[in-house]
Amino acid sequence: MNAIILYATAIILKIKPSCIRIVLASTLGSIYAIITYISEIPIYTSAISKGILSIIMVYIGFNPQNMKKMWKQILIFYLTSFVFGGVALYLIYVIKPQKAMTRNGMFVGEYVLKVVFLGAIVAVTIIKISIKIIKTKINSKDMYCNIKIKLNGNVIETRAMIDTGNLVKEPITNTPVVIVESSLLYDIIPKQILNNIEKILKPLIIRKWGNHGKKSTY
């Protein structure tokens, strides 16, 4: 179940997880579950210990590069866990397995494996649909912001749309790109250059990177 939740989190976040990391993180979660089941020590069932466990599992499973990514992954991990748990509990209630019981806040016993897999599928579907609905409901005014374009001491202020669906990056340096109308830059870049930018840059790119996309010594 831990592995399924971690994989579901990766699917929602659109990241390619490492199988080894997922196994290690889910194994840690399973060890904690076993300790919680056999131990009556309050520290193992406290909210703090569960929160620390979640952070460690996410860090092991996805190896976030910065704090912002880590907290986003933790949020989606919890969201997936809550939805998955709710769906699984409902399915257990519907199927009504005779040997299922609760101990230290956990469901234990024998119940059909399809509850786990079906619960994961339904949970991921619900979350992805919910995220899509939320994105479409965002007010259009929240999709725009004021920006400043600076070049050689000259500044141009304009409005830009925040592109949430296809963040454009320059293919060589992987630097984020802002796309603007060429006429907007007439005050800081000569018109002759802007109107012939493709003719000017094309031979330079070919000479620098070569016909096969490999950087030359030029």
WOQUIWO-V563375 format. One record per pair of residues at least 12 apart in sequence whose C-alpha atoms are under 10 Angstrom apart, sorted by the first residue. I is the first residue (numbers start at 1). J is the second residue. Records with the same first field share a line. If there is no record, write none. Layout:
I=J / J
This chain:
1=26 / 29 / 30 / 81 / 84 / 85 / 113 / 116 / 117 / 119 / 120
2=22 / 23 / 25 / 26 / 27 / 28 / 29 / 30 / 57 / 81
3=19 / 21 / 22 / 23 / 24 / 25 / 26 / 27 / 29 / 30 / 61
4=22 / 26 / 81 / 84 / 116 / 117 / 119 / 120 / 121
5=22 / 26 / 77 / 78 / 79 / 80 / 81 / 82 / 84 / 85 / 116 / 119 / 120 / 123 / 124
6=21 / 22 / 23 / 25 / 26 / 57 / 58 / 61 / 62 / 73 / 76 / 77 / 80 / 81
7=19 / 22 / 61 / 77 / 120 / 124
8=76 / 77 / 80 / 81 / 84 / 120 / 121 / 123 / 124 / 125 / 127
9=58 / 62 / 73 / 74 / 75 / 76 / 77 / 78 / 79 / 80 / 81 / 124 / 127
10=22 / 61 / 62 / 73 / 76 / 77
11=124 / 128
12=73 / 76 / 77 / 80 / 124 / 125 / 127 / 128 / 131
13=72 / 73 / 76 / 77 / 128
15=62
16=62
17=61 / 62 / 63
18=60 / 61 / 62 / 63
19=61
20=60 / 61
21=57 / 58 / 59 / 60 / 61 / 62 / 63
22=57 / 58 / 60 / 61 / 62
23=60 / 61
24=57 / 60 / 61
25=53 / 54 / 56 / 57 / 58 / 59 / 60 / 61 / 62
26=57 / 58 / 60 / 61
27=57
28=53 / 56 / 57 / 60
29=50 / 53 / 54 / 56 / 57
32=44 / 45 / 49 / 50 / 53
33=45 / 104 / 106
36=103 / 104 / 105 / 106
37=102 / 103 / 104 / 105 / 106 / 107 / 108
38=103 / 104
39=104
40=104
42=104
45=104 / 105
51=74 / 78
54=74 / 77 / 78
55=70 / 71 / 73 / 74 / 77
56=74
57=74 / 77
58=70 / 71 / 73 / 74 / 75 / 77
59=71 / 73 / 74
61=73
76=127
79=123 / 124 / 127
80=120 / 123 / 124 / 126 / 127
81=120 / 123 / 124
82=123
83=119 / 120 / 122 / 123 / 124 / 126 / 127
84=116 / 117 / 118 / 119 / 120 / 121 / 122 / 123 / 124 / 126 / 127
85=116 / 119 / 120 / 123
86=119 / 123
87=115 / 116 / 118 / 119 / 120 / 121 / 122 / 123 / 126
88=114 / 115 / 116 / 117 / 118 / 119 / 120 / 122 / 123
89=107 / 115 / 116 / 119
90=115 / 119
91=112 / 114 / 115 / 116 / 118 / 119
92=107 / 111 / 112 / 115 / 116 / 119
95=111 / 112 / 115
96=111
97=109 / 110 / 111 / 112
98=110 / 111
99=111
135=164 / 165
140=161
141=161
142=161 / 162
143=160 / 161 / 162 / 163 / 164
144=159 / 160 / 161 / 162 / 163
145=158 / 159 / 160 / 161 / 162
146=158 / 159 / 160 / 161
147=159 / 160 / 161 / 178
148=160
149=178 / 180 / 184 / 185 / 188
150=188
151=185 / 188 / 189
152=188 / 189
153=188
154=187 / 188 / 189
155=185 / 187 / 188
156=184 / 185 / 187 / 188
157=184
158=180 / 184
159=180
160=178 / 179 / 180
161=178 / 179
162=178
163=178
172=209 / 213
182=194 / 195 / 197
183=195
